[in-house]
Amino acid sequence: MPVMSRLLIAALLLFLSACASDPMANADALTQAAGLRRELTRSGPFLLTAYVRISRPDQPLNLYIEGDGLAWRSRYEPSADPTPRKALGLSLAAADNSANVVYLARPCQFTPMASNPACNVGYWTGKRFAPEVVAAMNEAVGHYLDRVPGQRVNLVGYSGGGAIAVLIAARRNDVATVRTVAGNLDHVALNRWHKVTPMSDSLNAIDVASRVAGIAQLHFSGSDDVIVPERFARAFVQQVGACAHLRVLPGLSHEGDWAAIWPTLLKEAPYCDH
């Protein structure tokens, strides 16, 4: 096995098994092994953390969007910091050996609160997918696409990042494909099913299904996912139509080891039925 592959596997195992004491250090260790460099980018009212590897400006960009992170400490108590203790979106990006890979953390993740005065608890609870959040993430996508002039972007979103990916795709004309992993693609129906507070200040991915109907999409769900069961992705796929497809992976939960099989899943090209 090549030395770089061994280093990446070792870093990934450390990252996934590490305790929650220092998520930033764990993220930096994983991304260093994958050749991803940490950057901060001002986007809308937020200072966003990104991990970036762009080595071929003449090739498309694969852009990953993190999940909701540590939104709640308990069913009734939101967390003080939404930085994920197990950043599965980041682990997917690190497993992608494409020439151009960018990972975007969600607002207020992996950045000091003192540097992010716009951050408040609403942005990782009821306003996760608020219009200003989607606009800021979309602006950041444009920023990184400027580094690969004339190229298109392949969006990948994990969990709530899947909703952001779809909402961004509905605003752009340079999105080649959308992939989601355990994606929350209808938070209204999902929150109703979980019997939790609705996110009335957030946009809902399924509401823009018709606007992304021409974009080739693959949506991956785990058969053992009890956080976002596959039926919610299935309903979204049915709403989109011919360009969206669902793959249900046996034995995988919401926070399962998606990164281990991600290089194989990436080989499955999204397509439209004709």
C-alpha positions in Angstrom: 0.0 0.0 0.0 1.4 3.5 -0.9 2.7 5.5 2.0 0.2 8.3 1.5 -2.7 5.8 1.6 -1.4 4.3 4.8 -1.1 7.8 6.3 -4.6 8.7 5.3 -6.1 5.5 6.7 -4.2 6.1 9.9 -5.4 9.7 10.2 -9.0 8.7 9.3 -9.0 6.0 12.0 -7.7 8.5 14.5 -10.2 11.1 13.5 -13.2 8.8 13.7 -12.2 7.3 17.0 -10.8 10.4 18.8 -12.6 11.8 21.7 -14.3 15.2 21.4 -11.6 17.1 23.2 -10.2 18.9 20.2 -12.3 18.6 17.0 -10.1 21.2 15.2 -6.9 19.3 15.8 -8.5 16.0 14.7 -9.8 17.7 11.5 -6.4 19.2 10.8 -4.7 15.8 11.2 -7.1 14.1 8.8 -7.0 16.8 6.2 -3.2 17.2 6.3 -2.9 13.5 5.4 -5.3 14.1 2.5 -3.5 17.2 1.3 -6.3 19.6 2.2 -5.4 23.0 3.5 -7.5 24.9 6.0 -8.8 28.3 4.9 -11.2 30.9 6.3 -13.4 32.7 3.9 -15.8 35.6 4.7 -19.2 34.9 3.1 -22.2 37.0 3.8 -22.4 37.6 7.6 -20.3 34.5 8.4 -16.7 33.5 8.6 -16.6 30.0 7.1 -14.0 27.3 7.6 -13.0 25.4 4.4 -10.4 22.7 3.7 -9.1 23.0 0.1 -7.1 21.1 -2.5 -7.1 22.6 -5.9 -4.4 21.2 -8.2 -6.0 21.2 -11.6 -7.9 24.4 -12.5 -8.8 22.7 -15.8 -11.0 20.1 -14.1 -14.3 20.2 -12.2 -14.6 20.9 -8.5 -16.0 18.4 -6.0 -17.4 20.5 -3.1 -18.5 18.9 0.2 -20.9 20.4 2.7 -20.9 19.4 6.3 -23.9 18.2 8.3 -25.6 20.0 11.2 -22.9 19.1 13.7 -23.5 19.3 17.4 -26.7 21.2 17.2 -28.2 19.9 20.4 -26.7 18.7 23.7 -30.0 17.0 24.5 -33.6 16.9 23.2 -34.3 20.2 25.0 -30.9 21.9 25.2 -29.0 23.4 22.2 -25.2 23.2 22.2 -23.0 26.2 22.7 -20.9 25.3 19.7 -22.1 23.4 16.6 -18.7 22.1 15.6 -19.2 18.4 14.8 -17.3 16.0 17.1 -17.3 13.5 14.2 -17.3 15.5 11.0 -18.5 12.9 8.5 -18.7 15.4 5.7 -15.1 16.1 6.2 -14.2 12.4 6.2 -15.9 12.1 2.8 -13.9 14.9 1.4 -10.7 13.4 2.7 -11.5 10.1 1.1 -11.9 11.8 -2.3 -8.7 11.7 -4.3 -9.9 14.0 -7.1 -7.7 16.8 -8.2 -10.0 19.6 -6.9 -11.7 19.0 -3.6 -13.2 21.7 -1.3 -15.0 21.1 2.0 -17.2 23.7 3.5 -18.1 23.7 7.2 -21.5 25.1 8.0 -21.8 28.6 9.6 -20.3 28.7 13.1 -18.5 25.3 12.8 -14.8 25.1 13.3 -14.5 28.9 13.8 -14.0 31.0 17.0 -17.3 32.6 18.0 -15.4 35.8 18.7 -14.6 35.9 15.0 -18.1 35.2 14.0 -20.3 37.9 15.6 -23.3 36.9 13.4 -23.3 33.5 15.0 -26.1 32.7 17.4 -27.8 29.5 18.5 -30.6 29.9 15.9 -28.1 29.1 13.1 -27.7 25.6 14.3 -31.2 25.0 15.5 -34.3 26.5 13.8 -32.4 28.6 11.2 -30.0 25.9 9.9 -31.3 26.4 6.3 -32.4 30.0 6.6 -32.2 32.1 3.4 -29.1 34.0 4.6 -27.3 30.7 5.4 -28.0 29.3 1.9 -26.9 32.6 0.4 -23.7 32.6 2.3 -22.9 29.0 1.4 -23.7 29.7 -2.2 -21.4 32.7 -2.2 -18.6 30.5 -0.9 -19.3 27.9 -3.7 -18.8 30.7 -6.2 -15.6 31.8 -4.5 -14.0 28.4 -5.0 -15.4 28.0 -8.5 -13.5 31.2 -9.4 -10.3 29.2 -8.9 -11.3 26.7 -11.6 -12.6 29.2 -14.3 -15.2 27.8 -16.7 -15.5 24.5 -14.7 -18.6 23.1 -13.1 -19.2 21.9 -9.6 -20.2 18.5 -8.2 -22.0 19.1 -4.9 -21.9 16.6 -2.1 -23.8 17.1 1.2 -23.9 15.0 4.3 -27.1 15.0 6.4 -28.3 18.6 6.7 -25.5 19.5 4.3 -27.6 17.6 1.7 -30.4 20.1 2.1 -27.9 22.9 1.7 -26.5 21.3 -1.5 -29.9 21.0 -3.0 -30.9 24.6 -2.1 -27.6 25.9 -3.6 -28.1 23.8 -6.8 -31.5 25.5 -7.2 -29.8 28.9 -7.4 -27.0 28.1 -9.8 -26.6 27.1 -13.5 -23.1 25.6 -13.1 -23.9 22.5 -11.0 -23.0 19.3 -12.8 -24.2 16.8 -10.2 -25.6 16.5 -6.7 -24.9 13.7 -4.3 -26.2 13.4 -0.7 -25.3 11.0 2.0 -28.0 10.5 4.7 -29.5 13.7 3.5 -32.2 15.6 5.3 -34.2 16.5 2.2 -37.5 17.3 3.8 -37.0 18.8 7.3 -40.7 19.6 7.7 -41.8 15.9 7.3 -38.8 14.6 9.2 -39.3 16.9 12.3 -43.0 16.1 12.3 -42.0 12.4 12.3 -39.5 12.9 15.2 -42.1 15.1 17.0 -39.6 18.0 17.5 -40.0 21.7 17.0 -40.5 22.7 13.3 -37.8 24.9 11.7 -40.1 27.6 10.4 -37.3 30.0 9.6 -35.6 27.4 7.3 -36.0 26.7 3.6 -36.9 23.1 2.7 -35.1 21.2 0.0 -38.1 19.3 -1.2 -39.8 22.6 -2.0 -37.2 23.3 -4.8 -37.4 19.8 -6.3 -38.8 21.1 -9.5 -35.9 23.6 -9.8 -33.3 20.9 -9.6 -35.1 18.4 -11.8 -32.6 18.7 -14.6 -29.5 18.0 -12.5 -28.2 14.5 -12.3 -28.4 13.3 -8.7 -27.6 10.3 -6.5 -28.9 10.2 -2.9 -27.4 7.6 -0.6 -29.2 6.4 2.5 -28.3 3.7 5.1 -30.8 0.9 5.8 -30.1 1.3 9.5 -30.5 5.1 9.6 -33.0 6.0 12.3 -32.2 9.7 12.3 -33.1 10.3 8.6 -34.8 7.1 7.4 -34.5 6.4 3.7 -38.1 7.0 3.0 -37.6 10.7 3.3 -34.9 10.6 0.6 -37.2 8.3 -1.5 -40.0 10.9 -1.3 -37.6 13.6 -2.5 -36.3 11.5 -5.4 -39.9 10.8 -6.5 -40.6 14.5 -6.4 -37.6 15.3 -8.6 -38.2 12.7 -11.2 -36.0 11.2 -13.9 -32.7 12.8 -12.9 -32.7 11.7 -9.2 -31.9 8.2 -8.0 -31.8 6.6 -4.5 -29.3 4.0 -3.3 -29.9 2.3 0.0 -26.8 0.8 1.6 -27.4 -2.2 3.8 -26.1 -2.1 7.4 -25.2 1.6 7.4 -26.6 4.0 10.0 -26.7 7.8 9.9 -23.2 8.1 11.4 -21.8 4.9 9.9 -18.5 4.5 8.2 -19.5 6.1 5.0 -15.9 7.3 4.3 -14.7 3.7 4.0 -16.9 3.0 1.0 -17.0 6.6 -0.4 -14.3 6.0 -3.1 -16.4 3.2 -4.5 -19.7 5.2 -4.3 -18.0 8.1 -6.1 -17.5 5.8 -9.1 -21.3 5.7 -9.5 -22.0 8.6 -11.8 -25.3 10.4 -11.3 -27.5 10.2 -14.4 -30.9 11.1 -15.9 -33.3 8.6 -17.2 -34.5 9.3 -20.8 
